[in-house]
Amino acid sequence: MKKMQLQPLSLAAVVCLALGATGLFLMPSHAQDANAPKTSASPKAAMTITTAKPSQSALPLRLAANGNIAAWQEASVGSESGGLKLLEVRANVGDVVQRDHVLAVFAAESVQADLALARANLAEAQAQAADAAANAERARSLQPSGALSAQQISQYSTADLSAKARVQSAQAAVQQQELRLKHCQVLAPDSGVISARSATVGAVLSPGVELFRLIRQSRLEWRAEVTASELGRIKVGTPVQVTSASGSTVSGKVRMVAPTVDAQTRNALVYVDLAVTPANASVKAGMFARGEFALGSSGALTVPQQAVVVRDGFNYVFTVGKDNKVAQQKVEAGRRVGEQVEILKGLGADATIAVAGAGFLNDGDTVRMAPAASAAPAAPAAAK
């Protein structure tokens, strides 16, 4: 009985399935396409970038050179009194001294004794000169009376002149000893800093032996080596920025351009006065330094530094076309000042270039423009 009831139900199910399949087959094609995934007619943007146009800027003209830092002038301070023992040394290397500052002292006892002797000789000579002058005056007064012959009167006059000459000689001897006594103190000939010291307490020195070396007025200069072809661009008074090997930076001005060029290197020296202050006191004589001469400014086509991409040793920028596709262009870069780079060749002034995100681009990529107010650097867009 149950078997006869199940057959009509099974048949009805089969009929329903067949009708459903027929309906799907006969469904219009536009209804099937409604549920199919949609495809875009335009290519998807690779990333979001910011753009800019090249600008005309005035960039400084600079000439780089190398050279050594040296003392403007050095003074050699030596002993002027010979045969005296060095009693005291009051200055050392690095000391800043003023003009007439006492650097060293020699033993002065023997000089003082010689000075006393010279003064005694002077007193004796003056006494003898006074006596000779009186005798000559009396002889001349007796000349009209004929009491003395002309020869005797001439002898008295000659003795007077000889006595006066001996006084002058004695005075010179006193001055000589006074000068020796003065030289017992070694004085600084100018203000400056002591750069070398060879004075030793107890030494007995000959005249002219160097005791100290002094950098006059603590002035330093940079002696830059400049090629002969560039020498004509540098004038007296040209500002210079010098960076020493220690990293300290000091400004200066050209004091003098050498009148000759070295026949071997074909370079000439340019002397630059340095403005050394306590802030850059680490700049020392003898250091090697690199500097730049400020030669004015000139107009240049510049782009932001982010826009220049270095690949395989060459510089490139990416120009953006009307269809938002970028084209890679090889350019020649020049001066770099701050965040701006000079473009010498390869880019027109009216081009639109990629800035933020340029380093991620390839030739032919399609890009999307970031809002003008966006300052954040671009990153590759995530696939949706």
C-alpha positions as CSV (number, residue, x, y, z in Angstrom):
1,M,0.0,0.0,0.0
2,K,2.9,2.4,0.9
3,K,4.7,1.6,-2.3
4,M,1.8,2.8,-4.5
5,Q,1.7,6.2,-2.5
6,L,5.5,7.0,-3.0
7,Q,5.5,6.7,-6.8
8,P,3.3,9.8,-7.5
9,L,5.5,11.9,-5.2
10,S,8.7,10.9,-6.8
11,L,7.4,11.6,-10.2
12,A,6.2,15.1,-9.2
13,A,9.8,15.9,-7.8
14,V,11.4,14.9,-11.0
15,V,9.0,17.1,-13.0
16,C,9.8,20.1,-10.8
17,L,13.5,19.7,-11.2
18,A,13.2,19.5,-15.0
19,L,11.1,22.6,-15.2
20,G,13.6,24.6,-13.0
21,A,16.6,23.6,-15.2
22,T,14.6,24.6,-18.3
23,G,13.9,28.1,-16.8
24,L,17.5,28.7,-16.0
25,F,18.5,27.7,-19.6
26,L,15.9,30.1,-21.0
27,M,16.7,33.0,-18.7
28,P,17.8,36.2,-20.7
29,S,21.5,36.8,-20.9
30,H,21.3,40.2,-19.3
31,A,19.9,38.6,-16.2
32,Q,22.8,36.3,-15.9
33,D,25.3,39.2,-16.4
34,A,23.7,41.1,-13.5
35,N,25.3,38.6,-11.1
36,A,28.6,38.3,-12.9
37,P,31.7,40.2,-11.5
38,K,32.3,43.6,-13.1
39,T,35.6,44.5,-14.8
40,S,37.0,48.1,-15.1
41,A,37.7,49.4,-18.5
42,S,40.7,51.6,-17.2
43,P,43.8,50.2,-15.5
44,K,44.1,50.4,-11.8
45,A,46.4,53.1,-10.3
46,A,49.7,51.7,-9.0
47,M,50.0,54.2,-6.1
48,T,49.1,57.7,-4.9
49,I,51.7,60.5,-5.4
50,T,52.1,64.2,-5.1
51,T,53.2,66.3,-8.0
52,A,55.0,69.6,-8.6
53,K,56.3,71.7,-11.4
54,P,59.9,72.8,-11.8
55,S,60.6,76.3,-10.5
56,Q,63.1,79.0,-11.3
57,S,65.3,79.7,-8.3
58,A,68.5,81.7,-7.5
59,L,71.1,79.3,-6.3
60,P,74.5,80.3,-4.8
61,L,77.6,79.9,-6.9
62,R,80.3,78.2,-4.9
63,L,83.9,77.1,-5.6
64,A,85.2,74.3,-3.4
65,A,88.9,74.0,-2.6
66,N,91.3,72.3,-0.2
67,G,94.1,73.7,1.9
68,N,95.9,73.9,5.2
69,I,95.1,76.2,8.2
70,A,98.2,78.1,9.3
71,A,99.2,81.0,11.6
72,W,98.7,84.4,10.0
73,Q,102.2,85.4,11.3
74,E,104.5,83.8,13.8
75,A,107.0,85.6,16.0
76,S,110.2,84.0,17.2
77,V,111.0,85.2,20.7
78,G,114.7,84.6,21.6
79,S,117.4,85.5,24.1
80,E,119.1,88.8,23.5
81,S,121.6,88.6,26.4
82,G,124.3,86.0,26.1
83,G,126.0,84.1,28.9
84,L,123.2,84.5,31.4
85,K,121.4,81.7,33.2
86,L,117.7,81.3,32.6
87,L,116.2,81.8,36.0
88,E,112.4,81.5,35.5
89,V,109.9,80.5,32.7
90,R,106.5,82.1,33.1
91,A,104.7,81.0,29.9
92,N,103.9,77.7,28.4
93,V,102.4,76.4,25.1
94,G,98.8,77.4,24.7
95,D,99.0,80.5,26.9
96,V,97.4,83.6,25.6
97,V,99.7,86.6,26.3
98,Q,99.5,90.3,25.7
99,R,102.1,92.6,24.4
100,D,105.1,93.2,26.8
101,H,104.0,90.2,28.9
102,V,107.0,88.7,30.8
103,L,107.6,85.3,29.3
104,A,111.0,84.4,31.0
105,V,113.6,85.9,33.4
106,F,117.4,85.6,33.3
107,A,119.7,86.0,36.3
108,A,120.6,89.7,36.4
109,E,123.3,89.9,39.2
110,S,126.3,90.1,36.8
111,V,124.5,92.6,34.6
112,Q,123.6,94.8,37.6
113,A,127.3,94.8,38.6
114,D,128.4,95.8,35.1
115,L,125.8,98.6,35.2
116,A,127.2,99.9,38.5
117,L,130.7,99.9,37.0
118,A,129.6,101.7,33.9
119,R,127.8,104.4,36.0
120,A,131.0,104.9,38.1
121,N,133.0,105.3,34.9
122,L,130.5,107.9,33.7
123,A,130.8,109.9,36.9
124,E,134.6,109.9,36.6
125,A,134.5,111.0,33.0
126,Q,132.1,113.8,33.8
127,A,134.4,115.1,36.5
128,Q,137.4,115.0,34.2
129,A,135.3,116.7,31.6
130,A,134.3,119.5,33.9
131,D,138.0,120.1,34.9
132,A,139.1,120.1,31.3
133,A,136.3,122.6,30.4
134,A,137.4,124.9,33.2
135,N,141.1,124.8,32.1
136,A,140.1,125.5,28.5
137,E,138.0,128.5,29.5
138,R,140.8,130.0,31.6
139,A,143.3,129.5,28.8
140,R,141.1,131.3,26.4
141,S,140.6,134.2,28.8
142,L,144.4,134.7,29.0
143,Q,144.9,134.7,25.3
144,P,144.7,138.5,24.9
145,S,147.4,139.0,27.6
146,G,149.9,136.7,25.9
147,A,150.6,134.8,29.1
148,L,150.0,131.5,27.3
149,S,151.1,130.6,23.8
150,A,148.7,129.6,21.1
151,Q,149.9,126.0,21.3
152,Q,149.1,125.8,25.0
153,I,145.7,127.3,24.5
154,S,145.1,124.7,21.7
155,Q,146.2,121.9,24.0
156,Y,143.7,122.9,26.7
157,S,140.9,123.1,24.1
158,T,141.7,119.7,22.8
159,A,141.7,118.2,26.3
160,D,138.3,119.7,26.8
161,L,136.9,118.0,23.7
162,S,138.6,114.7,24.6
163,A,137.0,114.8,28.0
164,K,133.6,115.4,26.6
165,A,134.1,112.5,24.2
166,R,134.9,110.2,27.1
167,V,131.7,111.3,28.8
168,Q,129.7,110.3,25.8
169,S,131.5,106.9,25.6
170,A,130.7,106.3,29.3
171,Q,127.1,107.3,28.8
172,A,126.9,104.7,25.9
173,A,128.4,102.0,28.2
174,V,125.7,102.8,30.8
175,Q,123.0,102.6,28.2
176,Q,124.4,99.3,27.0
177,Q,124.3,97.8,30.5
178,E,120.8,99.2,31.1
179,L,119.7,97.5,27.9
180,R,121.3,94.2,29.0
181,L,119.4,94.5,32.3
182,K,116.2,95.1,30.4
183,H,116.8,92.0,28.3
184,C,117.0,89.9,31.4
185,Q,113.2,89.9,31.1
186,V,112.0,88.2,27.9
187,L,108.9,90.1,26.8
188,A,106.2,89.2,24.3
189,P,106.6,91.3,21.1
190,D,102.9,91.2,20.4
191,S,99.6,89.7,21.8
192,G,98.8,86.2,20.7
193,V,99.1,82.5,21.8
194,I,102.3,80.6,22.5
195,S,102.6,77.8,19.9
196,A,106.0,76.4,20.9
197,R,108.4,76.6,23.9
198,S,112.1,75.5,24.1
199,A,113.1,77.6,27.2
200,T,114.4,75.5,30.0
201,V,115.2,76.8,33.5
202,G,118.9,76.8,34.3
203,A,120.1,76.9,30.7
204,V,122.9,79.3,29.8
205,L,122.1,80.5,26.3
206,S,123.8,82.4,23.5
207,P,122.2,85.5,22.0
208,G,119.6,84.7,19.4
209,V,118.6,81.3,20.6
210,E,114.8,80.8,20.2
211,L,112.9,80.4,23.5
212,F,109.3,80.7,22.4
213,R,107.2,80.9,19.2
214,L,104.1,83.1,19.2
215,I,101.1,83.2,16.8
216,R,100.6,86.9,16.5
217,Q,97.3,88.2,17.6
218,S,96.0,84.6,17.6
219,R,95.1,85.1,14.0
220,L,94.7,82.0,11.7
221,E,94.4,81.8,8.0
222,W,93.4,79.2,5.5
223,R,95.7,78.7,2.6
224,A,93.5,77.3,-0.2
225,E,94.9,75.7,-3.3
226,V,93.0,76.9,-6.3
227,T,93.6,75.9,-10.0
228,A,94.9,78.5,-12.3
229,S,91.7,78.3,-14.4
230,E,89.5,79.2,-11.4
231,L,91.8,81.8,-9.9
232,G,90.2,84.7,-11.8
233,R,86.8,84.1,-10.2
234,I,88.2,84.9,-6.7
235,K,88.5,88.5,-5.5
236,V,89.8,90.1,-2.3
237,G,87.0,90.2,0.2
238,T,85.2,87.1,-1.1
239,P,83.3,85.4,1.7
240,V,84.4,81.8,2.5
241,Q,83.1,79.0,4.6
242,V,85.8,76.6,5.9
243,T,85.2,73.2,7.5
244,S,88.2,71.7,9.3
245,A,89.0,68.1,9.8
246,S,87.5,68.2,13.3
247,G,84.1,69.2,11.8
248,S,84.2,72.8,13.1
249,T,83.0,75.4,10.7
250,V,84.4,78.9,10.5
251,S,83.8,81.8,8.2
252,G,86.4,84.0,6.7
253,K,87.3,86.5,3.9
254,V,89.9,86.4,1.2
255,R,92.8,88.6,2.3
256,M,95.1,88.0,-0.7
257,V,95.5,86.0,-3.8
258,A,99.1,84.8,-4.4
259,P,100.8,86.6,-7.3
260,T,102.3,83.4,-8.7
261,V,101.2,79.9,-9.6
262,D,103.2,76.9,-8.7
263,A,105.0,75.6,-11.7
264,Q,104.7,71.9,-10.6
265,T,101.0,71.7,-9.5
266,R,99.7,74.7,-11.5
267,N,97.8,75.7,-8.4
268,A,97.9,79.1,-6.6
269,L,97.4,79.9,-2.9
270,V,94.6,82.0,-1.8
271,Y,95.0,83.4,1.7
272,V,91.8,83.6,3.8
273,D,91.6,85.3,7.1
274,L,89.5,83.2,9.6
275,A,87.2,84.5,12.2
276,V,88.2,82.2,15.0
277,T,86.0,82.5,18.1
278,P,85.6,80.5,21.4
279,A,82.7,78.6,19.7
280,N,85.1,77.2,17.0
281,A,88.3,77.2,19.0
282,S,89.0,73.6,17.9
283,V,90.3,75.0,14.6
284,K,94.0,74.8,14.9
285,A,97.0,75.7,12.8
286,G,98.3,72.8,10.8
287,M,94.9,71.3,10.2
288,F,93.7,70.3,6.7
289,A,90.5,71.9,5.8
290,R,88.0,72.1,3.0
291,G,86.2,75.3,2.1
292,E,83.8,77.0,-0.3
293,F,84.1,80.5,-1.9
294,A,80.8,82.3,-2.2
295,L,80.9,83.7,-5.7
296,G,77.3,85.1,-5.9
297,S,74.2,83.4,-7.3
298,S,72.7,82.5,-10.6
299,G,69.2,81.4,-11.9
300,A,68.5,77.7,-12.1
301,L,65.7,75.2,-12.8
302,T,65.1,73.3,-9.6
303,V,62.9,70.4,-8.4
304,P,62.3,69.0,-5.0
305,Q,65.0,66.5,-3.9
306,Q,62.4,63.7,-3.5
307,A,61.6,64.0,-7.2
308,V,65.1,62.9,-8.3
309,V,65.5,59.1,-8.3
310,V,69.0,57.6,-8.6
311,R,69.1,54.3,-10.5
312,D,72.1,52.6,-12.0
313,G,74.2,55.6,-11.3
314,F,72.0,58.0,-13.2
315,N,69.4,60.6,-12.2
316,Y,65.8,60.3,-13.3
317,V,62.5,62.1,-12.8
318,F,59.0,60.8,-13.6
319,T,56.8,63.2,-15.6
320,V,53.0,62.7,-15.3
321,G,51.0,62.7,-18.6
322,K,47.3,63.6,-19.2
323,D,46.2,60.0,-18.8
324,N,47.9,59.8,-15.3
325,K,50.7,57.6,-16.7
326,V,54.3,58.4,-15.7
327,A,57.3,58.5,-18.0
328,Q,60.8,58.0,-16.7
329,Q,63.2,60.8,-18.0
330,K,66.9,60.9,-17.5
331,V,68.2,64.2,-16.3
332,E,71.5,65.9,-15.4
333,A,71.6,67.2,-11.8
334,G,73.6,70.2,-10.7
335,R,73.8,72.1,-7.5
336,R,71.9,70.9,-4.4
337,V,70.8,73.5,-1.9
338,G,68.6,72.4,1.0
339,E,65.7,70.4,-0.5
340,Q,66.1,71.7,-4.0
341,V,68.1,70.1,-6.8
342,E,69.2,72.0,-10.0
343,I,68.3,70.3,-13.2
344,L,70.8,71.1,-16.0
345,K,69.4,68.9,-18.8
346,G,66.5,66.6,-19.6
347,L,63.5,68.4,-18.2
348,G,61.2,71.2,-19.5
349,A,60.1,74.0,-17.3
350,D,56.3,73.2,-17.9
351,A,56.5,69.5,-17.0
352,T,54.5,68.0,-14.2
353,I,56.7,65.6,-12.1
354,A,56.1,63.1,-9.4
355,V,57.5,64.1,-6.0
356,A,56.4,62.0,-3.0
357,G,56.4,58.4,-4.0
358,A,58.7,58.8,-7.1
359,G,61.1,56.3,-5.8
360,F,58.5,53.5,-6.0
361,L,57.5,54.2,-9.7
362,N,58.4,52.5,-12.9
363,D,58.1,53.7,-16.4
364,G,54.5,53.5,-17.6
365,D,52.8,53.2,-14.2
366,T,49.4,54.7,-13.8
367,V,49.2,56.9,-10.7
368,R,46.5,58.7,-8.6
369,M,47.1,62.3,-7.5
370,A,47.0,63.1,-3.8
371,P,45.1,66.1,-2.5
372,A,47.1,69.3,-2.7
373,A,47.0,69.7,1.1
374,S,48.5,66.3,1.8
375,A,52.0,66.6,2.9
376,A,52.6,63.0,4.0
377,P,54.9,60.9,1.9
378,A,53.1,58.5,-0.4
379,A,53.2,54.7,-0.1
380,P,52.2,52.0,-2.5
381,A,48.4,51.6,-2.7
382,A,47.0,48.4,-1.2
383,A,45.2,46.1,-3.7
384,K,41.4,46.0,-3.2
